Amino acid sequence: MSELRIIIGEKEEISEQYLAQLFALRQQHEEEIFPFIPPSLEFYKESWKIPDISSRKSLWSLAINEDNLVIGYGIASWNIKFDNLDKAYFSIYVSRLFRRKGYGSLLLKNILEKLPSQIEKLNSGSSENCDGLPFLRNLKTEESYVEMISIADLADFNLNQIINQAQEQKEKALAKGYEIIFVDNANYADYLDYPEFVKVVESIWNDMPRENLSDEDSKVTVELHQEIYDYYKLRGAKYFTYVAMHKQTKKIVGFTTAAVYKYQPWVTWQDDTGIIHEHRGHGLGLAIKYQMLKKLLQETKVKYWFTGNNHKNEHMIKINRILKHKKRDSEIIFEFDRKLVSNHLAKKTS
């Protein structure tokens, strides 16, 4: 591996001469994971210009061979405010022609050497059908979390039937004392009590299954929530949100959000869906998802509706099956001890 050169740094420290190759690799990476056309290269170019949100930092690592070709890259990101300050999330990708040569290990080793000292744990995941999974299992055999990935083809739906079913679900919710409110493009303050909504978001995020992950509860402020969605809107996201509200108390009890990207308008990426505990069992999850399906069919050019759920979350999986989602894949996520991984890589790359 003496002919390989590693450069590492924050975005502004990565030489512009390598960016076009990096963007092409990122597009290839996404094409290996998902069964549909990835975003255009313009997406990666424009996204690179957008700073990280203020509560996070990122580190990039590029592997460059003797022909000055970028043959792999790595990224690590971590929180610098709010929660989980001892954990970083990393991803490694090596071009197909250069795999099984130890380059992924070298990229990760260099990243770990540059991470701040407070980072003690690492998370990473891979599709069960990708070469990244054996790489991660070589670091640790036991996974920490499994996300089931499913996709619905919107060509399988009849619009008139969905309009009727969505209206029926809305009327059922109304009969049980709930109304459903649409929020356009994550402009929450224009439609509802935004601080109250963020409290519900925090509650639902922290109620999500974690299996064997050691994640702390998320701390979500209005400012952080707004910044997250502003960040993704700058990357080309257009958001659709349906909120369930208890009519008598005017309390927000749940929501579902999905995004369609300017650079990939044929896919909608399901964001969060959740109903707080006290208001479950009334069919609200299915009702708000039906409103989302109707919106996607009527107002977008989306072909695929992409979502992920914990593989043991039978309630959400049942809802998605009703909405014709079919399992495509699973993402296997691992949590690592930084010192153990560093020691393993030091031996492997010496």
Secondary structure as UniProt FT lines:
FT   TURN            2..3
FT   STRAND          5..9
FT   HELIX           11..13
FT   HELIX           16..18
FT   HELIX           19..33
FT   HELIX           41..48
FT   TURN            54..55
FT   STRAND          56..64
FT   TURN            66..67
FT   STRAND          70..79
FT   TURN            85..86
FT   STRAND          87..94
FT   HELIX           96..98
FT   HELIX           103..114
FT   TURN            117..118
FT   STRAND          121..127
FT   TURN            128..129
FT   HELIX           132..137
FT   TURN            138..139
FT   STRAND          145..153
FT   HELIX           154..156
FT   HELIX           159..175
FT   TURN            176..177
FT   STRAND          178..184
FT   TURN            185..186
FT   HELIX           188..190
FT   HELIX           194..207
FT   TURN            211..212
FT   HELIX           222..234
FT   TURN            235..236
FT   STRAND          237..246
FT   TURN            247..250
FT   STRAND          251..261
FT   TURN            262..263
FT   STRAND          264..275
FT   HELIX           277..279
FT   TURN            280..281
FT   HELIX           284..299
FT   STRAND          304..310
FT   TURN            311..312
FT   HELIX           314..322
FT   TURN            323..324
FT   STRAND          326..337
FT   HELIX           338..349
//
